[in-house]
Amino acid sequence: MSKILAHLEPARVWQHFEDICQIPRPSKKEERILNYLIAFAEKHGLSWQQDKIGNLLISKPAAKGYEDRSAVVLQSHVDMVCEKNADTAHDFDHDPILPRLDNGWVRATGTTLGADDGIGMAVQLAILESDSIAHGPIECLFTVDEETGLTGAFALEKGFVKSRILLNLDSEDDGELFIGCAGGIDTLVTFPYEKVAPEADHQAFRVSVTGLKGGHSGDDINRGRGNANKILNRLLWNFEKMFELRLAEIQGGNLRNAIAREAFASFTIPKRHVSGLRGGFDKLVSDIRDEQKTNEPGLAIAFEEAVMPQALIDFSTQKRLLNALYACPHGVIAMSPDIPNLVETSTNLASVKMTPGEIIVSTSQRSSLESGKRDIADMVTSVFSLAGAKVKHGDGYPGWKPNVNSEILAIMRKAYTGLFKEEPKVLAIHAGLECGLIGEKYPGIDMISYGPTIKGAHSPDEGIKIDTVQKFWDLTLEVLKNIPKV
């Protein structure tokens, strides 16, 4: 198979990344990538161990002359978000990711790329195999199931990692060093429903909302992007009020940590309202497109006649569902009063999935304040409780409190300034990072998170900026060379 990325620098990092792209690694299905990493360790004579949940630790002794340096753990996660465009045929359980070059970026073909966090893994492998890099004792930690609940970090055992300095390779902005992150919690909602027969004098239609940018529900929540679930529900809610809509099916969004890009529904209305529906649809869609024209120029909303469905959702459930989805908050709830431009609290209406007998609504809440996280989760709970739905919460995960006096922060700032002749930004991030959980398991561990520039993570628009990967690599090597003595 020809190598699309073979000519890029740093060569070994890109070669490892392209190899990783060939290995399917959906969350909770990471066996193949873990086996690949274990085989890599054994091939290079490196010791490894695995905990009960599947987290993998590969260790490498210090380079000659650096035996007295403090040990460092480099950390990434092995799973990836599996999102594709509706018109892309791709089986994430079996098909490789197909990288392509795009004017200074690497992207995939109709799917997520998995640079989050495949590029972190690639850097780890390039360091582990090299015999010419200056570094003290190294541990490389590969965690599982980060994207669907931070499961690997949750189950990380105390004592599994020996290092007291951690470099998290899972951030997505060159020139930005992260020393704190938000905590989060999932709120899962269930509407049981009854099937009822469609009425004979009705006409069936299907409506779709596509073409949205989507993106990461933490990193991108403040960018004003449209949510396909909210847009679709706005249409359905208005059509119910104006044209006696009866809902047959609704599906929207996919993953809890991605902003919904696409949503679909089928419904019926009395035939006497068909001409009015066409005019009402055009007017409402025109308003929505005008509202979204700057942030979502690719928004497409379409409807067409459909085959009459075999069954509809009972009207009581339909009404409670559509009202609750309209009332459910989505987006930024509060900005930090302490850190400029940092989202403090947000919520994401992630997905609406219909199964036989149930409609399941997935939402996720984030905040850098534990009390703020609980408050917005309670707000979402109250909306759906009023609608008579069943509501439950996930376990949640803690945030990571910034330490501006961090020794590894000082080392990395000096390294970045020396290499690139500019000061890096020191920030906290609204996304959830495994650092919060690792810090809870290993109190006092000195941590920092950084990476190359990745845009559109968790969506098929995901891309990694090629020239920032070289900077990411150079910075990592410079930091390893300057880790202090024990």
Residue, then its C-alpha position, 0 to 999 in steps of 0.5 A: m500500500s502506498k504511503i501518502l504521508a511518507h515524505l512529511e517531516p518528522a518522518r518517523v512520526w508521520q510513518h507511525f501515524e499512517d500505520i496507526c490509521q490502518i488499525p481500526r480503533p473505535s472506543k471500547k474496541e481497542e484490542r487491535i491497536l493494543n496488540y499492535l503496541i505490545a508487539f512493537a514493545e516486544k520487537h524493540g526489547l521494551s518492558w510493558q505491562q497492562d492493567k485490568i481495564g486494558n491501559l498499557l504502559i511501555s517503559k524505556p530506560a534512560a539514554k546514556g548520561y541521563e540516568d540521574r534525571s527524573a522519570v517522565v510519563l508521556q500519555s495518550h489515548v488509543d481510541m478515536v471518535c468514529e464519525k462519518n458523513a451520511d454519504t460515506a460508506h465506511d465500517f469503523d470496525h474493519d476499514p482503515i482510515l484513509p488520510r489525504l493531503d489538503n493544502g498544508w493539512v492532513r485530513a481523512t476521506g469522509t470520516t474523522l481522521g483520528a489525529d485525536d489522539g493518534i498523533g500523540m501515539a505516533v510521537q510516543l512510538a517514535i521516541l520509544e524506538s529511537d536510540s539517539i534522543a536525549h532523555g531520562p527514564i520514560e514511561c509511555l502510558f496508552t489509555v483506553d476508551e477516553e472518548t466515550g467516558l474516560t474509562g481507562a483513566f477512571a480505572l487507572e490503578k494507583g502505583f501503575v505509573k511510577s513517574r511524577i511528571l506527566l506530559n499529556l499529548d492530547s491538546e489541539d492548539d500549537g503554542e498553547l500549554f494547558i494546565g487545567c481542564a473542565g470536569g464533566i457529567d453525562t445526563l441520559v434521558t429516556f422517553p418510553y412510547e407506544k406505537v399507534a396506527p397512522e391516520a388514513d387521510h395523512q401524507a408522509f414526509r421526511v425531513s433532514v438537517t445536514g451540512l453542519k460543522g459539528g465539532h468537539s462539545g468542549d473545544d467548539i461549544n463557544r463557536g456558535r455552531g448549529n446543533a442539528n437536533k435543535i434545528l430539527n426539533r424547531l421544525l417539528w415543534n412548529f409543524e406540530k402547532m401549525f399543521e397537526l404533525r404526527l411524528a413517526e421517527i426521529q434520529g439525530g447526532n451520534l456521540r456524547n462529546a460531539i455537537a450534532r451535525e445531522a438529524f432526520a425525522s419522518f412524520t405525517i400531516p393531514k392532506r389538507h395541510v400539505s400546501g401550507l406545509r410547503g410554504g411554512f417550511d420555506k419560511l421557517v428554513s429561510d429564517i434558520r438559514d439567515e440566523q446560521k449563515t455566518n457560522e454554518p454556511g453549509l447548512a442544508i435542510a430538505f424535506e420530501e414526500a415519503v412512504m406512509p410509516q407503519a406506526l407513529i409515536d403516541f401523541s402524548t409522548q410526541k408532545r412531551l418530547l418535542n417540548a422538552l427538546y425545545a426547552c433543553p439548553h444547549g451551548v455556553i451557560a457561563m464564561s469564566p470570570d477569572i480566565p479570559n475567553l474560557v468557557e466555564t460551564s456548558t451543555n451539549l444536546a448530543s443525540v436523539k436515538m429511537t429504539p423499539g419502545e424508547i426514545i433516548v436523548s443523550t446530553s453532556q455537561r461540562s464546567s471548571l467548577e464542580s458546583g457549576k457542573r452539578d447545577i447545569a446537570d440539574m437544569v437539564t434534569s428538571v426540563f426532562s423531569l417536567a416532561g415525564a421522562k426517565v433521567k439518570h446521570g453518569d459517574g462524571y469526572p473531575g476537573w484539573k485545577p491549574n498550578v501556575n507554579s508547576e515546574i514542568l510548565a516552567i521547563m516547557r515555557k522556556a523550551y518553547t520560547g527558546l525554540f520558536k522565539e515567541e511566548p506560548k499561551v498558558l491556558a485551561i481548556h473547557a474540554g475534559l482531559e484525562c489529567g483530571l482523573i490521573g491527578e486524582k489517582y496520583p496527588g501531586i503529579d506535575m502535569i501539562s497538556y500540549g499538542p499540534t494544531i488539530k481542527g474539527a476534532h470529532s467530525p469528518d472535517e478533522g484535520i491536523k496542520i502539518d507544520t505544527v507536528q514538527k514543532f510538537w516533536d521538537l518541543t517534546l524532545e527539548v523538554l525531555k532533554n531538560i528534565p531536571k535531575v532526581 
